[in-house]
Amino acid sequence: MAFVIGLTGGIGSGKSAAADAFEKLGAAVVDTDRIAHELTRAGGAAIAGVRALFGDSAIAPDGAMDRKAVRERVFSDPASKQRLEALLHPMIRAESERRIAAATEPYVVHVVPLLVESPDYRKRVQRVLVVDCPEALQVERVRARSGLSAAEIDAIIRSQVPRAQRLAAADDIIDNSGTIAALQKQVRKLHQTYLDLARS
C-alpha cells in the first residue's frame, strides 16, 4: 500500500510548482487536474459525456472540451456544475486510484485542489500538505497566467473553502509567499520527512 500525501491549496497558491519539485526528487505525482485535462482533451474518455450533457457548444473546434464555455456555464448554473461533477468525478477518482496502486516510487503526492472539501479524498491520504500564500498573491498569479478577470478569479476563490479552514486541516504547510527557490527548499525538507514516514 503506497504512502500517500494529499497536496492541496487554493487556486494560484503554487500546487503545481510544489508537485513538480516533489516529482524531481523522486516522488510519484498523481494530479487530479492533470487527469481531468486528459479526460476532456480531444479523444478523451469524458468528451462524449460532456457533449451529451451540454451539446456541441461545449466542444471546441479541436475536439477538446471548451473549458472557457463550460466554466462560464457551470459558474452561472449550479445544476450544470453538479451534472458535470457527476460525470467527471467518478472517472477522476477511478483513474487516481489506478495510478496510486501502480506507483513504485517511495511515496505518492496526490494533488487534489478540493481535498479539504472532499471527505472521500481525505480518507485516501495519510497526510495533508497545504500550499499557502496570501489571497492577494493568489489573484495576482492567476491573472498573470490565465487572463481571467478579477471577478472570475474571485468566484473561483469563493467556491473553495476559506484559507483558514484549509490551513486548519493541514498536517504540513508550505509557505509559497516568496520565491520558487524558497518553495523548493521547503519541499526538500518535507521530502526527507516523507521518505522516513514511508519507510516506517
Beta strands, then each sheet from edge to edge (+ up, - down):
strand 1: 4-8
strand 2: 28-31
strand 3: 108-111
strand 4: 127-132
strand 5: 172-175
sheet 1: 2+ 3+ 1+ 4+ 5+
end
